[in-house]
Structures are given as C-alpha cells and as structure tokens.
Amino acid sequence: MSGENDSQTTYTREDHDFTSQGTRCAAWLYRPDGAAVPPVVVMAHGFGAQRDFALPAYAERFARRGMAVFLFDYRNFGASGGEPRNLVSNSRHLWDWEAALTYVRGLSGIDTGRMGLWGSSFSGGHVIVTASRDAGVSAIVSQVPFVDGITTAYQTGIKHAAQATVAGVRDVVRMITASEPYCVPIVSDPDVFGLMNSPECKPGYMAIVPEETDWINACPARAVLELLLYRPMAHARGVKCPALVMMGEKDSLIYPKAVEKTASRMREVTLIHLPVGHFDVYVGELFEKVVEIQADFLARHLGL
C-alpha cells in the first residue's frame, strides 16, 4: 500500500506480526520512501478500540514527514489473536508495548536509536509508563491521556463507578468459574450503562469507527477493576525524554488537573491545553492542528 500528499514523502505500508506472551499481535509498518534509515514512531490505540480507529491518519502524516511508523493491535483486539475478545487490561497492554518495542528494535532499515512513542486516551497513559521503563525512548506524544483511575472515576461520577464495579465483580466471578465473560458496552448513550457514557462519548467514539468493521461494542467488565488502580501519573517522574502532552480542557472522562499534575512531574515537557472534549482531536480541523504539532515535535526530537 502506498500514500502520497503533494510534495511530501510517499510511503509504503507492510503487514507485520509479533508475539506477546505467546499470542500473535498484528501490526502495520509504514516506511517512508527514499529514507535509508529513518527514525520510528510506535503507536497503539485507546480504550476498547482497534488500530484502524482513526490512527492510520496520524501514522500517514508522520510517515510523510520521513518517519517510519509501527502501529499495532493489542492482544485480543482487531487483527491480533487472543480470547476473550476486547479484553481491556492495562497490564497486558503494557506487556504488548514492551514486546512491540523489542520487535521493532530487530527490524532492518530503521534507526531504533531514534524511537518515539505515540498514545492517545488509554494508550496515552501507556506511553508514559513505557517511557519511564525504557531509557531507549527518544520522545513521546501523549494525547488526551488517561493518567489516573481514581480521578477518572471522580470525573465520570460515583454512580457510574459503582455500576462499573458491580459489573466488574460479576465478570470476575464468571472468570473464576470458567464461565463466559460478562460483557458491557464500551461506549453508550448517557441513559444506558457503558464504560464510557458521558454525552460526548457515543457520538465521538462512533465517529472514528470505520463503516466496515467487525468490531463489537462490548468488553469483559473485569477491565474496570484493574483500571481503577492504574496510575500512569505515578510514573511521570521516570520519563526523562522530551514529552508532548495534549489535554482537553472539556474532557468528560479525564480530570484535567490530573493531566496537568502528571505533566508537571516530567523532566522536559510541552503541555498544550485544548478547549475541547475527549474525542474532538481525532477529526476535522482540530485533527489537522494537533497532528501538525505532533509531527513537528517528533521530527524535531527524532533528528529530522
């Protein structure tokens, strides 16, 4: 597959597979044409999503700026293997990030000494944790990042947190008894329980789901119990590389002050406030704005 945009670099896209804890993960590798040994950006999707949910548009822009891009699906998602499907687990996702970086470092024709990480929403938190653990990361972009389970529960409301916890416990009981998972909607209207159901969620989320998809809007409810204890902000001081953090001031899922606190702990950070909600960054004029800022940041810190 190839792409082109005026005088910018063209690229090719390759299918790749790697293994994470014995399970196959699917990925695309974008290679910019004419670049002998380009730097690389590793990317993955947000909560309950797939790599084809709006992320190729970012990857294509970065590739046209001369960066290789490795975009992957977590285990149990998209084209990757694993059961049960759509199992959201930050600990498993972080293992997948580690496996992806190991695989990318074994690829030929890429300068893995110049490696950037890109994440958005849930994966925006994962890139913070991953960079804090991996000294070989040169830069990160963290867009509308999930940074703390407790403040996110506060942001979405006590009633929602209680409903989610009950559902999570119900699913864990089923897991212990080797029964089928108890699944709940990933995204829903405000009057229907879903893991994301503030007014902006369903229209914003569904706007990035491709028309032809086999994705199912449901995930095992046990995800909530692990999510509540997940605190990427606790790892922020360990991020030594340059970081670009882009936050939504009207984000209904992520507590803005928690993002500010997270960014303040990083050694070299650019924090950009956007007067928008959680999903606005993926489409339209705002996408055009943020992707250019991100491409400039990555190009600068990856030596282009």
Protein Blocks (a to p, Z undefined) as FASTA:
>chain_A
ZZdehjbccdddddddddeehiacdddddddehiabacdddddddehiafkloklmmmmm
mmmnopacdddddehiajbgcddehiacfklmmmmmmmmmmmmmmpghiafklccdddeh
jlmmmmmmmmmmmmkbfbdcdehiafbfklmmmmnopklmmmmmmmmmmmmmmmmnopac
ddddfbdcfkbccfblcfklmmmmmmmgcfbdcbdcdddfklmmmmmmpcfklmmmmpmb
dcdddddfklckbcfklmmmmmmmpmbdcddddfbdfklmmgcjllmmmmmmmmmmmmmm
noZZ
